[in-house]
Amino acid sequence: MTTVTAQRSVLSTRRGVFTLVLLCTVQFIDIIDSSIMNVALPSIRADLGFSQQRLQWVLSGYLVTYGGFLLLGGRAADLIGRRRLLVAGTAVFAVCSLAGGLATNGGMLVGARVAQGIGAALMAPAGLSILTTTFTEGRDRTRALGVWGAISGVGAAAGVFLGGVLSEGPGWRWVLFVNIPVCVLIVAAALRLVPGERRRARLATFDLPGAVLITAAMLLLVYALVKAPDAGWGNRHTIGELGTTAALLVGFVVVERRTRNPLFPFAIFRTKGLAAADATQLIAFAGFLSVFFFLTLYMQNVLGYSPIRSGSAYLPVTAGIILAAGISSQLIPRIGTRPIIVAGTLIAAAGMFALSRLPAHGSYLTDLLPGLAVMSIGLGAVFVTVTTAANAGVPADQAGLAAGLLNTSLQLGSALGLAVFSAIATARTNHLLADHIAPPTALTAGFARALLAGSIALLVATAIALRATNTRGRSPQPEPAPVSGTPATVPAE
């Protein structure tokens, strides 16, 4: 009887399908809000009177807190309850979206975006950990993670398009207002579909020093990476911030080694291939996410595309991601994740190399579309398989932490990629401008150099991926029995 229950397909039920839709919606809204504001920035600047220097914090404020609180959010989901964290994070996200949409000045908008990032950092790992502990049977798990990975990739590509449509249509405020009805649906569906849980940890035993140290370290690290392109890598502030981050991380490790109930049990890295999968995602997405940034600037500042036209240019990318994700999900049970990750990063590197050849007077059909199409196939394959590999064999009571690590690698990769590749692009462009090269040509050369560096990063990710787990979608290990005095989690329905 027990065997039959364990092998029962959750995805064959209506409840299972609706649960997967819910969790993918959570990931989609978190990812899309990392990029949807990009094309709305000119309208925001004109409406609220932003300076150019402060304008970047409409984007960076969200990324700093999103990346900074992910590890805390992931572990808190394990200890306090996944549904509880998902609902709380979604409520914060919705309130901040409303506040940002109603903003009457720049400070109010930036403050709303900073707090919105905290909400996203609670939502994302809670959602992924609910997915991995709900869909545990091999075929279900592979399909669910495949859909989740595809949605992540689509969200990254679709943000620019939807931002252009909304900012040119009803106005930039609707880029934020559109989140509110989606969040209401998420909360209602979570309360209906996701089983409630009891707290695993009492407040008295919660590792507060560890929580403070790791959150401060991650916040400062992402902040330093975001500021580095403008301040400079050799700037004393940048060096000081990175040095302080290192000191906080050392302090965190010392605290976690000594505390009885650590926030971050380092034993999770004994899970074979987890560190390699997370590192692969970090390096790969340093390259991936920079593509959308530099190509959007190229289309708008060099080719003169409107926001909605440059956003529409990424629609084929979403189709390629969905296609590759579907094929990869079917291949995982047959050949495992490692060959697909390696193939995906190599394909994506080839696509980015093709994009790095773009000319100053380029054409979308001949100079952009082929490279984007090839890159999207690799992107879809990597999203699905890295997610599967990073969650393979993780104990259920550490699923939130594993989800937090995976999402953190994505956010750190994004911030690191933009920081490093922006510096490369700026240096190349400034050198050519000093030689009196025409601005469009100099800008294009800078973007091309950054894209070339991104393709090299993907080759590095390929080498790291060789050490990732070659899982075929196996279930996580059984959740250990609760310690005496600690209430157990209510099992999933």
SVG drawing of the C-alpha trace seen along z (x, -y; Angstrom):
<svg xmlns="http://www.w3.org/2000/svg" viewBox="-9 -66 52 68">
<polyline fill="none" stroke="black" stroke-width="0.4" points="0.0,0.0 2.8,-2.3 4.6,-1.6 1.5,-2.5 1.1,-5.8 4.8,-6.7 4.5,-6.0 1.2,-7.8 1.5,-10.5 0.5,-13.8 0.5,-15.5 -2.2,-13.1 -4.6,-14.9 -6.3,-18.2 -4.9,-19.4 -1.4,-18.5 -1.7,-20.4 -3.1,-23.5 -0.3,-23.3 2.3,-23.3 0.6,-26.3 0.6,-28.2 4.3,-27.5 5.4,-28.4 3.4,-31.7 5.4,-32.5 8.7,-32.0 7.5,-33.9 6.4,-37.0 9.7,-37.1 11.9,-36.7 10.0,-39.0 10.2,-41.9 14.0,-41.8 13.7,-43.0 10.3,-44.4 11.2,-47.9 14.1,-48.3 12.2,-49.9 10.0,-51.9 13.0,-53.9 12.8,-56.8 9.1,-57.4 9.8,-57.1 12.7,-59.6 10.5,-62.1 7.5,-61.7 9.3,-61.6 12.3,-63.8 15.0,-61.2 18.6,-62.0 20.4,-59.5 22.5,-58.3 19.5,-57.6 17.5,-56.0 19.5,-52.8 18.2,-52.1 14.7,-51.4 16.3,-48.2 19.2,-47.7 17.2,-48.2 15.1,-45.2 18.1,-43.1 20.1,-43.9 17.4,-42.8 16.2,-39.9 19.7,-38.5 20.5,-39.5 17.6,-37.8 17.3,-34.6 19.4,-32.3 17.6,-33.5 14.2,-33.1 15.1,-29.6 16.1,-28.4 13.2,-30.2 10.9,-28.2 12.3,-25.0 12.1,-26.1 9.0,-28.2 6.8,-26.7 6.9,-27.0 3.3,-28.0 3.5,-30.6 6.6,-32.1 5.0,-32.0 1.9,-33.8 3.8,-36.4 6.3,-37.1 3.5,-37.4 1.6,-39.9 4.7,-42.0 5.3,-41.9 1.7,-43.0 1.7,-45.9 5.0,-47.2 3.8,-46.9 0.9,-49.1 3.1,-51.6 5.5,-51.8 2.7,-52.3 1.3,-55.1 4.8,-56.7 4.8,-60.5 8.6,-60.9 11.8,-58.9 12.4,-58.0 9.0,-56.4 9.5,-54.3 13.0,-53.1 11.9,-52.3 9.0,-50.2 11.3,-48.4 13.8,-47.6 11.0,-46.1 9.5,-44.3 12.8,-42.5 12.4,-41.2 9.0,-39.8 10.4,-38.1 13.2,-36.6 10.6,-34.9 8.4,-33.8 11.0,-32.2 12.7,-29.6 9.4,-28.7 7.8,-28.1 10.6,-25.9 10.9,-23.9 7.1,-23.3 7.5,-22.0 10.4,-19.6 8.6,-18.2 5.3,-17.9 6.4,-16.2 8.8,-13.5 8.0,-10.6 10.6,-10.4 8.5,-11.2 6.4,-13.8 9.5,-15.5 11.2,-15.7 8.2,-17.2 7.5,-19.6 11.1,-20.9 11.1,-21.1 8.1,-23.3 9.4,-25.4 12.8,-25.8 11.1,-26.8 9.0,-29.4 12.1,-30.9 13.7,-31.3 10.6,-32.7 10.2,-35.2 13.8,-36.5 13.0,-37.0 9.4,-38.2 10.1,-40.9 11.5,-43.4 8.6,-42.8 5.8,-43.2 7.5,-46.2 7.5,-47.8 3.8,-47.0 2.7,-48.4 4.9,-51.5 3.9,-52.5 0.2,-51.6 -1.4,-52.4 1.8,-53.8 4.8,-52.8 2.8,-52.6 0.9,-49.6 4.2,-47.7 3.8,-47.5 0.0,-47.5 -0.3,-44.4 1.4,-42.4 -1.5,-43.0 -4.2,-40.8 -1.6,-38.1 -0.5,-38.2 -4.1,-38.0 -4.6,-34.8 -1.3,-33.3 -2.3,-33.8 -5.8,-32.4 -4.5,-29.4 -1.7,-28.8 -4.2,-28.7 -6.4,-26.3 -3.8,-24.0 -0.7,-23.9 -1.0,-22.0 -0.3,-24.0 2.7,-23.2 3.7,-23.5 6.8,-25.5 9.9,-23.4 11.9,-25.8 11.0,-28.0 12.1,-31.6 14.3,-30.9 16.3,-28.4 16.4,-30.4 20.0,-31.2 19.7,-35.0 23.5,-35.7 23.8,-33.5 20.8,-35.1 22.1,-38.6 25.6,-37.7 24.6,-35.9 22.0,-38.5 24.4,-41.4 27.0,-39.6 24.7,-38.9 23.2,-42.4 26.7,-44.0 28.0,-41.7 25.1,-42.3 25.3,-46.0 29.0,-46.1 28.6,-44.2 25.8,-46.5 27.8,-49.7 31.1,-48.4 30.5,-49.4 30.0,-53.1 32.4,-53.3 35.1,-51.2 36.7,-47.9 39.7,-49.7 37.7,-52.3 38.3,-52.2 34.6,-51.9 34.3,-48.8 37.4,-47.2 36.1,-48.0 32.7,-46.6 34.1,-43.4 36.5,-43.1 33.8,-43.6 31.7,-41.0 34.5,-38.5 34.9,-39.3 31.1,-38.8 31.2,-35.4 34.1,-34.2 32.2,-35.3 29.2,-33.4 31.1,-30.2 32.6,-30.5 29.2,-31.0 27.5,-28.2 30.3,-25.7 29.7,-26.5 26.0,-26.9 23.7,-24.0 20.9,-24.8 22.7,-26.4 20.7,-28.4 22.9,-27.0 23.8,-23.3 26.9,-22.9 26.2,-19.2 23.9,-20.1 27.1,-20.3 27.6,-16.6 24.8,-16.2 26.7,-15.0 26.8,-17.5 24.9,-20.3 27.8,-22.7 28.7,-22.1 25.2,-22.7 24.9,-25.9 28.3,-27.1 27.3,-26.2 24.2,-28.3 26.0,-31.3 28.6,-31.4 26.2,-30.6 23.7,-33.3 26.4,-35.8 26.6,-35.4 22.9,-34.8 21.4,-37.8 23.9,-40.2 22.6,-39.4 19.2,-40.9 20.9,-44.0 23.4,-44.7 21.2,-43.8 18.4,-46.0 20.8,-48.9 22.1,-48.1 18.6,-48.0 17.5,-51.2 20.6,-53.3 22.2,-52.2 19.4,-50.8 16.8,-53.3 14.2,-50.7 11.2,-51.8 10.8,-50.0 8.0,-47.8 9.9,-46.9 13.0,-46.0 10.9,-44.0 9.2,-42.1 12.6,-41.1 12.8,-38.6 9.6,-36.8 11.4,-34.1 13.7,-33.6 10.6,-32.5 9.6,-30.1 13.1,-28.6 13.3,-28.3 9.9,-26.5 10.9,-24.1 14.3,-23.3 12.8,-22.8 10.3,-20.4 12.9,-18.3 15.3,-18.4 12.6,-17.1 12.0,-14.2 15.7,-13.4 16.6,-13.6 15.2,-10.2 17.1,-8.6 20.6,-10.2 20.6,-12.3 21.2,-15.9 25.0,-16.3 25.1,-15.7 22.3,-18.1 23.8,-20.9 27.1,-20.5 25.4,-20.6 23.2,-23.5 26.1,-25.7 28.0,-24.9 25.0,-25.8 24.4,-29.0 28.1,-29.9 27.9,-29.5 24.8,-31.7 26.4,-34.4 29.5,-34.3 27.4,-34.9 25.8,-37.9 29.2,-39.3 29.7,-39.8 26.9,-42.4 27.7,-45.5 26.8,-49.1 24.3,-49.1 22.8,-45.7 19.6,-44.0 17.4,-42.1 16.8,-39.2 20.4,-38.6 22.5,-39.8 20.3,-39.3 17.7,-36.6 20.0,-33.7 22.2,-34.2 19.2,-34.7 17.5,-31.5 20.6,-29.4 21.2,-30.9 17.6,-30.3 17.9,-26.6 20.9,-26.4 19.2,-28.6 16.1,-26.4 18.2,-23.3 20.4,-24.7 17.5,-26.2 15.7,-22.8 18.6,-20.5 20.5,-22.7 17.4,-23.0 16.9,-19.2 20.6,-18.5 20.7,-21.0 17.7,-19.4 18.6,-15.8 19.1,-13.9 18.5,-16.9 16.7,-15.8 13.1,-17.2 13.9,-19.1 16.6,-21.1 14.6,-21.7 14.1,-25.4 17.8,-25.9 18.6,-24.2 16.1,-26.4 17.6,-29.5 21.1,-28.4 19.9,-27.9 18.0,-31.2 21.0,-33.0 23.3,-31.6 21.1,-33.0 20.9,-36.5 24.6,-36.6 25.4,-35.5 23.2,-38.2 24.7,-40.9 28.3,-39.7 27.8,-39.4 26.4,-42.9 29.2,-44.3 32.1,-42.6 30.7,-42.8 29.6,-46.4 33.1,-47.3 34.5,-45.5 31.9,-47.2 32.6,-50.7 36.4,-50.3 36.2,-49.3 33.7,-52.1 35.6,-54.8 38.9,-53.7 37.3,-54.0 35.6,-57.4 39.0,-58.7 40.3,-57.7 37.4,-59.8 35.4,-56.8 31.7,-57.5 29.5,-56.9 27.3,-54.2 30.4,-52.3 32.1,-52.7 28.9,-51.6 28.5,-48.6 32.1,-47.5 31.7,-47.8 28.6,-45.6 30.2,-43.1 33.3,-42.8 31.0,-42.2 29.0,-39.5 32.2,-37.8 33.3,-37.7 29.8,-36.3 30.3,-33.4 33.7,-32.6 31.9,-32.6 29.6,-29.9 32.6,-27.8 33.8,-28.0 30.3,-26.9 30.6,-24.0 33.8,-22.8 32.1,-23.2 29.1,-21.3 31.2,-18.2 31.1,-17.7 27.4,-18.1 25.2,-15.2 24.1,-13.1 20.6,-12.6 17.7,-11.1 15.2,-12.9 15.4,-10.7 13.4,-11.6 15.0,-13.3 16.1,-11.3 13.4,-10.7 12.9,-13.5 14.5,-12.6 12.3,-11.9 11.7,-15.0 13.9,-15.5 12.1,-15.0 10.3,-18.1 10.2,-19.5 6.8,-19.3 6.8,-17.5 5.6,-19.0 2.2,-18.1 2.7,-15.8 1.7,-16.9 -1.7,-15.8"/>
</svg>
